[in-house]
Amino acid sequence: MSDALVVDDDPVTRLVLTHMLRAQGWTTDAATDVPEAAVLLRERAYALVISDFQLPSGTGTELLDVLGESASTRFVLLTGIIEYSAVPVEASQRLSARLTKPVSSEALREVLGRIFAEGPA
């Protein structure tokens, strides 16, 4: 398939998402915070970024600025239900999808099927 980046400071969530993506044929990298993810995004093109919203070093939506206007990267924001209202409107408009924690493999498969309906970018 394609390359995906998982950004989450929680090691369990990061590991689970990485394994779920790999089970669906994705090659994955992982980062724990905004600076680490920004370095990876500058070094490599990803078809998919799944990022937690609340990170110790900022918010996952800050990574949208690193991506710029890249039409080839789909961005999925991972949030808890209570965080939905905290996502800035301009960032929400640039998201491909949202996932709510805890993420099931079925929810991940459904979101990826929807955002990659025409195939990976």
Order of alpha helices (4+ residues) and beta strands (2+ residues): beta-alpha-beta-alpha-beta-beta-beta-alpha-beta-alpha-beta-alpha
